[in-house]
Amino acid sequence: MIELDTTWLRAVRPDRRVGHAIEAHVSIGSTNDRARELLAQPGSDGLVVVADEQTAGRGRRGRSWHSPAGRGLAVSVVLQPRLAAADAWTLPLAVALAAADACEAGGLVRLKWPNDLIDERGRKLGGILIETTVEDDRLSGAIIGIGLNTDWTGAEVPAEIRHRSISLAELARLPVDRVVLLDRLLDALSTEVAMIERGESPLDRYRLRCATIGTTVRVATEGGVMMGLAVDVGDHGQLIVESDGRRHELSSGDVIELREDPGR
Ligand code: BTN
């Protein structure tokens, strides 16, 4: 039997595009998988799935996403975007900006390309996994999965990622009210989605928030590893890296791993 958690329902706003209804689980495999099931249902645009615990949370590129029960925000939004497939690149940028805005209360939040949320020292606060479907030349559906480290303490984080992760509570030195955070996130997503659907590009604001620009990076792709200087985010959201006098344009799909290179 599915156990639902009514605490989260305080973040429901019936007149808001994203978050007019929330399905809140105590425990679920992956909120993205549940949101994908809901996408097929009529009127699912703007539905939100949230869970206290995910037992099979997924990250980008097939990685898993772990968060101790009750210590993170795991949320997925079902969206039927009014976007041409050619403008699909704007969605991850808009979502990253919305998530960064929602998290900013406790300290400066920046973006590691393409859409990790990090603090000023590059420690990861959260990540985004967007899965889309395209029909003809339209983006027919999107599942926007956002995982935020809300109340972790260092000791609860797996040893291998402890030095490069931080929670919002640690950043702000204050406990996080996850329902308030979810409400802010859904507000920010509603605003950003409306902007890109009106044709307003998120690019300039994304560039300002992007901590990757100006850093030397180590980029792993299917084709091999490259060191270079990240000089810009291009007109379609691609990362532009200069290496050995050549300019490389990388899409998020090309990049297996992107690290700031401490050796340079
Ligand atoms: C990443 O940094 O690799 C992206 C992590 C995305 C995790 C979120 S948590 C909510 C949603 N459900 C999932 O299974 N994954 C996303």
Residues whose N, C-alpha, C, O or C-beta is under 5 A from the ligand:
A	BS01	BTN	S30 T31 N32 A56 G57 R58 G59 R60 W65 L73 A74 V75 S76 G127 I128 L129 G145 I146 G147
